[in-house]
Amino acid sequence: MATRPMTSPVGYDPLDEATLADPYPQLAALREQTPVAWHKGMECWLITRYEDCMRVLREHGTFARDPRRLGIAVPDAHLSVQVLDPPQQAGVRSLFMTALHAQDLDALQDHLRQMIRERLSQFAARPVEVMRELAQPVALAAIADLLGVTPPPLQEWAEISDTIMRSMDAGLNPELAGPGRRARAQLSGLVDSWFTSTGQSAGLLGHVHARTAGAGPEQAPYVRHTARVMFQGGYSTLTAALGNLLHTLARHPEIWPALRERPGLVPTAVDELVRFDGPVQGTTRLATTDVTIGGIAVRRGEKVTVLFAAANRDPAVFAGPDRLVLDRTPNRHLGYGWGTHACLGTVMAQRVLAALVDTLLDTQIWPRPAGPAPRRRTATMRTFAGLPLSFQP
């Protein structure tokens, strides 16, 4: 087996401003020069080729999501469907997926389409900060409607969620850890209330409540923590996906006439827009044994970070990966992750994004840049702090 490289010839700093603005050139260089690269600052292996990424995501026996399999203690509050590995994960994941499929997603999508239309009608041609005025409120309404809960005040919740997302970069910036812990405590208090006095009987959580009323002490925490992850993860992922989609539409005006001529292409086009600039940058696993990836020796206990954004532009899988191909099929991108640890609300996210594009086409307005290039906020989630656009015929 090849020895561990001391350094990669590609200097990859995920929090550098240039990287946050456009990570794809560096990710391409990593994929071409050192597709399995040790990152000293992150203390992990970066995996950038699609084939290698899929291997890590598929081989649960070799690559663990649950640190306890390596003898690492995990606080009970962190144990959810996103941390548990198969087969332990199967029961709670099946519970939530069954509840998801029991929802009237068509009605939820229609409600969100009407909300989007009303908000667009207020924008006229004035500059709009679309993260605050469109992406965040639509994302919050979508996840609250899906779960069947009363949404918290938007501004208060957006600050909590943003702090949690930024704290995921605490390995690179330790100052983010403390605020992140406090924000997670606020989130836990909100979710706990849904299981006690203020919960509603409707929606996905109503379905979950009905089937876990007599759940034992071992399963109950997983259910509650999964609800927390689904609410926070669903909101943050969808907010980022909406912002990224609008940013791409505004900077690629050729999409407008293409979709007007072929409106039936919207679902496929939305899939391609997520591949092109997806919300989730990657995920991490722990090697449970010594293993070789791409000719590189990975030792038991070392972290392996799968970079979705790099895999989604791998030319070995996607022809012309840096181009938007609105009718690209097949399109097995990793924009929301893959497999048993993928975002639970992926189906709903795709519907919300399609509702936005459909409504733009129906109202015959299209987003256009209305200010300087915005800045990204985190390395973990590819999302905007602000996005000034205008909507014009």
N, C-alpha and C positions, 0 to 999 in steps of 0.2 A: 504494500500500500504506500501511496505517496505520503511524504511527511507534511506536517502542518506548515503552511507558508507563514513567515514572520509578519509580513505585511502584504497587502494587495497593492498592485500598481495603480489602482483606482482609489483616490481619496474620497470616501463616501461619508459625509456628515449629514445625517437626516434632518438636523435642526438648522443647518446653514440656510440663509435666506434664499439663495439661488436654488438650492435643492427643494425647499418648500414650494417655491414658485413653479419649478419644473424638474421633477426628479428623473424624468425618463432618459435623458442623455447619460447620466451617471449609471442608472440601472442597466442600460444597454451595454455600457462599457464593462460593468461587472459581469454581466451575463456572457459577454464575448471573451473576456480575458481571464476572469477567475469566477466561474459560475458557482463554485462553493468556496466562499471567502471568509476567513476569520476576521471579525471586527473586534478590535481590542476594547474600544470604549463601551460597546454594547455587550461584550463578553459572550458572543454567540457566533454561530456559523450563519452566514447569509446565503440563502438558496434562491437562485434567480431563474433557472431554466424550468420551463413548464413541466417537463417529464419528471425532474427531480422533486419539484414541489408536489406534484400529484402522488409521488411515492411516499413522501413524508405524511401527507394527509390520509392516505389509504392504510398505511401499515401501523395500525394502532398498537400492535404488540411490540413494535420496535421504537415507536415515537409516541411518548406519553403526553397527553394534555394535563393529566392529574399528577401533580408533583409528589403526592403521597406514595406513588408507585416506586419512587426513588428514595423513600424514607424521609421526605421533606414534609414538615408539618404545615397544614393549611388551616387557617381559621374557619370555623363552621360557616361564618357568614359569606365565605367565598365559594362555597360548594353549591354549584348550580349545574344545569344541563351543559353549560359551556366549559365546565371544569371536569366533570365526570367523563370517564372513558367507557366505551362498550366493554363488557355487557352491562355494567352497573348503570350506565346512562339510559338504557333502553326504556325502562318503565316511565320515567318522568318525561323523556322526550316524546314517547308515544302519547302520553296524556295531553301534552300541549299541542302536538300536531293534530290529534283527533279533534281537540277543541277548536283549533284554527279552521279545519275543514268543515266544521259544523256551522261556521258563521256565514251570514249572507254577504259575501264579498261584493256582489254586484250592487247591493243597496249601499254599502259603505263607499264604494267607488263613485256611485252617483252623487252621494252627499258631498264628497270631497270635490267632485267636478263642479258642483254648484258653488261651493265655497271659493274655489279658485276663480270661477267666473266673476263672482261678486268682488273679489279683491282686485282682479285685473281691471274691472270697470272703474275702480277708484284711482287707478294710476294715470290714466290718460297718457300724455307724452312727457310728463315730468320725470326727472331722475328719481329712481326708487332704490332704496337700500334693500335688495330683495331677500337677503338672509333674514333680516328682522321683520320685514313686511309681508313676506310670502313663504319662504322655505320653513322657517321656524314655526309659524302658526299652523301651516298645513301639516307639517310633520307631527306636531303635538296633537292636533285634532285627529289625525289618522290613527296614531297608536292608542289614544284614549278611547276612540270609538271602537277599535278592534278589541281592546281589553274589556270595554264596558265600564269605564271608570270616569269620574269627573276630573277633568284636567286641572292641574295646579295653575296659578297665575303664570302667564307666559314668561315675563321678564325674570321673575324669581327662578323659575325652572330652568330657563336658558342659562343663567349664571351657574346653577348647580351642575348642569350637564356639561357645560364647557370646562368647568374646573375638574370634573371627573376625567374628561377626555385628555386634558392637558397633563393630568397626573400620571397618565400611562407612559409619559416620557420621563418619569422621575429617575429612571436609570441613567439618563443622560443629563438631567438637571434635578438633583436631589431636593431643591427648594420647592418643587411642585408636590412633593409627597404629603406634607402636612395639610395643606388646603384640600387635597384630594380625599384624605381620610375624613375630614369634617364634612365634605360634600356628600360622601357615600353614607355617612350617618344620617344626613338629612333625607337622602333618597330612601334609606331603609325605613325611616319613620313614616314617610309617605306611603310606601308599599304596605307596611304593617297595618296602617289605617284601613286599607282596602280589605283586609282579612278580619277586621273587627267592626267598628261602629259605622264607618262611612262607605263601606263597600257596596257595590250595586250587584243585583242578581243577573243583569244582562251581560251579553258579550262573552268573550273568551274566558275571562276569569269566573264568570257565573257558571260556565260549563265545568271549569276545573273545580270550583267550590263543590258543585253537586256530586262530583265523583271522588272527592278526597275528604268528605266530612268526617269519615272515620279513619283517616290515614294514621298509621302508626307514627311514633316519634322519630323513626329513622327517615321516613319519606317526607313528612311535613316540611322540614326546613328546606329540602331541595325544591319543593314546590314554590314556597314563598321566595326563595332566592332566585329561582328561574323567572318568576314574575317580575322581580326587580331588574334582572338582566334584560328581559324582553322589553320592558318599558324604556329603560335608559338606552340600551343598545339599539332598539328600534327607532327611537327618536333621533339619536345622534347619527345613525347610519342614514336614515331617510333625509334628515336635514342636509347632510353632506352631499348625498346623491342628488337632491333637488338643486342645490347650489352649483354642483359640478355640471349638471345637465344644462342649466341656464347659461352658465359661463361658456360652455362649448357651443350652444346654439347661437349665442350672441357673436361669437368669433368665427362662426362658419355659416355665413348667410346663405350659402348654396344649399343648405339643408331645407330651407323654407320652400323653394319651388319644387324640390324633389318630393317632399311629403305632400304638398298640395296636389301634385299630379297623381300620387299613389298613397292616399290616406290609409289604406289597408296595411301599409308597411309599418305603421307606428309601433306595434309591439316588437317587431324585429329590430327596428331602428333604436328603440329604447335599450334593448339588450346590447347593441353595439355601442351606444353612448356610455353605458356603464363599463363595458370592456375598455373603451378608449381612455376614460378618466374616472375610475371607480372610487368609491368612498373609503374602502378599507384597504390599508397598505399591506398588511400581512398578519401573521400569527406565529406563535412560538410553541415548540414542542421540546421535550427532553428525551435524549437518547437513552433507552433502557438497557442497551448493551453496546459493546463496541461494534461499529458498523462502518461500511464504506459507502460514500455518496459521491458520485462523479469522480471516482478515483482518489478521493480524499478520506483519510481516516478520521472518523468522529468517535470520540471516546464516550463510554457510559457516563451519564450525568451531564454532558455538555448540552447547552441550548442550541437549538436549530430554528432559525427564523425563516419562514417561508414568505417571500416577498411577492404578494399577489400582483402588484403593479408591474413588476418585472416579467412575471409569467404571462400576463395578459398581452404583452407585446413581444413575445417570443416568435421570431419568424419561422421557427421550425413547426409551429402550430397554426399561426395566423398569417396568411399571406398579406403583404403590405401592412404590417402591424401598426405603423405610425399614420396610416390613413383611415378615415372614416368610411366604412363600406356598409351602408345602411341596410342592405339585404344580405349581410354576411350569414351564411349557414354552411356547416354547423358553426356554433359560436359557444363553445364550452369554456367560457371565461370564468375567472375566479373573483369576480367583482364583489360578491357577498361571501366569499369563502367557498368551501366545498364539503360535502359529506355530512356526517353526523354533528359536526360543530359549526356548520354554516348558520347564518342568521335565520332564526325561526320565522321571521316575517318577510322572507324574500318574496313570496307570492304577492303579498300586500304591497310591498315596496314597488314592484314592477307595475302594479295596477295604478298606484298613485302617480308614478312618473308618466305612464301612458295617459292618465287623465289630464295631467298638465299639458302635454303636447297636443292632445286632442282639443283641449279648450283653446289653446293658442291658435290652432288651425280654424276652429269654429268662429272665433272672434276676429280672425284675420289680422291679428297683431303679432309682432315678433320681438324678442328682446334684442337690444343693441347696447354696446358699451356706452356708459355715460360718465366715465371718470377714469382715473389712472388705474393701472393693473393692481388688483387687490392682493393682500398677503394671506398666505395660508397660516394655520394656527398650530397644528401638531404634526408629528411624524407618524403617529399611529393611525389617525384618521385624516384623510385628505379632504379638508373642509376649509371654507373661507371664514375670515373674521368679518369681512364686509364685502359686498358685491354690488357696486352702483351700476344699474342698468336703466334703460328707458324702454317702453313698449310702444311701438309705432306700427302703423299699417304697412 
